[in-house]
């Protein structure tokens, strides 16, 4: 589907699904959009979603490619605030 801009599409999908109860299955999203009176393009986008249950609007937008998937912190790479704070508090030698 032709997209105007990701921000406009995010707003449009957000308005259509504003009253939808999450978590929601794909069929519930489509039914809600049809009850809302969404245009054919919006309904087509929702029909293109994978069949699953979506925990929130962000998951729907991510599945549609309108939001970047959340990034994960690499395992083993954690800051140690206590150690770093102690190192900063020490006077220089």
N, C-alpha and C positions, 0 to 999 in steps of 0.2 A: 504494500500500500504506500502511496505517496505521503510523505510526512512534511508538514509545514516547518515545524521546528520541534525538537525534543521537549522544550519547555511548554509550548502550546499543547502538544499531545499529552504531556503529563497532566496539565491542568484539565484538559478535556476528559481524560479517563478518570481523574480524581473527582470531577463533578458528577460524572455518570455513576460512579461507585460510591459516592459520598454516604449514602444511607445503608450500604450493604453491611451485614453482620459478618465479621471475620472471626474465626477461620471460615473460609468458603470454598466450596468445590467449583470447578469450572462451570458446571451447569447452573449453579446458583448465581455466578457472576453474569452469565448470559441472560438468565431469567430476569435478574435485577435490571440489567441494561435495557432489555426489551420493555419492561414495565416502566422504566424511566422515559422511554421514547428515544433512545439513542439512534443516531444516524446509522446508515448501512455500513459505513467505513469503520465505525467504532465497534459495531457488532461483529464485523469480519475479523477485526483484530482480536477480539475476545475469543472467537471461534478458533483462531490459530494457536491459542494457548495449549500447552501440554495438559493432558488430563491428570490433575492432581488436586490436592487441597492447598489453598494459599493462606498462610497465616495472617497476612496483612496486605495493605495496598502496595507497600514497597516491593513485596514479593511478586505481585502482579506486574508492576512496572518493570522490574528486573527481567521477568520472563518475556516481556514484550520488547526488551532491548532499550528501554527508555531511561533506565538507571543502571549504573555500573554495579556489578555484584560486590557485596561487602568484601573488603580485604581482610585477610587473616594474618595474624602475627605469626612469624616463623617460630616453630617450636625450638626451645633452647635459647632464644634471644629475648631475654628479659632484663629490664633495668633493675638495679638493686638500690632503691632510694636510700635506705639506711646507710649503706656503705658509701654511696656517692655523697650524701649529706655530711658524713663524718670526714670524708676526704676534703671537702670544701671548708669545713670548720677548723681544720688543723692550720696552725700558723706556718708560713713558709720557713724552711731551714736556712 
